[in-house]
């Protein structure tokens, strides 16, 4: 996801929910969604060289993909569960 102005990427969340590690740009909301070395890789915005290096790193570390993907999936389920977020918003309005 080489976007440099992404607020909150549902594409990244969907990929992680499918147990896939991701490559994203270190800008906008992406760093909140991608934990480098844990759930994916980050590159610098507007830098083709940085994107290329992040993709190369991902390809060199293919053996880590299953574990990283599972960690990403668990994190998305835990931290971005839609029903839980709605319940928390309703609680805030009730107070």
C-alpha positions in Angstrom: 0.0 0.0 0.0 2.2 2.8 -1.2 -0.3 5.6 -0.5 1.2 8.6 1.2 -2.0 10.2 2.5 -4.0 7.1 3.6 -6.0 8.0 6.8 -7.1 4.5 7.7 -6.8 1.7 5.1 -9.5 -0.9 5.0 -7.4 -2.7 2.4 -4.6 -3.2 4.9 -7.0 -4.4 7.5 -8.6 -6.8 5.1 -5.3 -8.2 4.0 -4.2 -8.6 7.6 -7.5 -10.2 8.5 -6.8 -12.7 5.7 -3.5 -13.5 7.6 -1.3 -11.7 5.2 1.6 -9.5 6.2 1.6 -6.2 4.4 3.9 -3.5 3.1 2.7 0.1 3.7 3.9 3.6 3.8 5.1 5.3 7.0 2.5 8.0 6.8 -1.1 8.8 7.6 -2.8 6.0 9.6 -0.7 3.2 8.1 1.9 3.1 10.9 -0.9 2.5 13.3 -2.0 -0.6 11.3 1.5 -2.0 10.4 4.0 -3.1 13.0 7.3 -3.4 11.3 8.9 -6.8 11.6 5.8 -8.1 13.4 2.8 -7.7 11.0 4.5 -6.2 7.9 7.0 -3.7 6.6 6.9 0.1 6.3 8.6 2.3 3.7 9.0 6.0 3.4 6.4 8.0 1.5 7.1 9.0 -2.1 10.3 7.0 -2.1 10.5 4.4 -4.8 13.8 3.2 -3.4 12.3 2.7 0.1 9.3 0.9 -1.3 11.6 -1.3 -3.4 13.7 -2.2 -0.2 10.6 -2.9 1.8 9.3 -5.3 -0.9 12.8 -6.9 -1.1 12.8 -7.4 2.6 9.4 -9.0 2.5 10.5 -11.4 -0.3 13.7 -12.3 1.6 11.7 -13.1 4.7 9.0 -15.3 3.0 9.5 -17.9 5.7 8.2 -15.4 8.3 5.0 -14.7 6.4 2.8 -17.3 8.0 3.7 -16.2 11.6 3.5 -12.5 10.7 0.2 -13.0 9.0 -1.3 -14.9 11.9 -0.1 -12.1 14.3 -1.6 -9.5 12.0 -4.9 -11.4 11.9 -5.1 -11.7 15.7 -4.3 -8.0 16.1 -7.0 -6.9 13.7 -9.6 -9.1 15.3 -8.6 -7.9 18.8 -8.1 -4.1 18.1 -10.4 -3.4 15.2 -13.5 -5.5 15.9 -16.4 -3.5 14.4 -18.9 -4.6 17.0 -16.6 -3.7 19.9 -15.8 -0.3 18.4 -19.6 0.4 18.0 -20.2 -0.7 21.6 -17.5 1.6 22.8 -18.9 4.6 20.9 -22.4 3.9 22.3 -20.9 3.8 25.8 -19.3 7.2 25.2 -22.5 8.8 24.1 -24.4 7.2 27.0 -22.0 8.9 29.5 
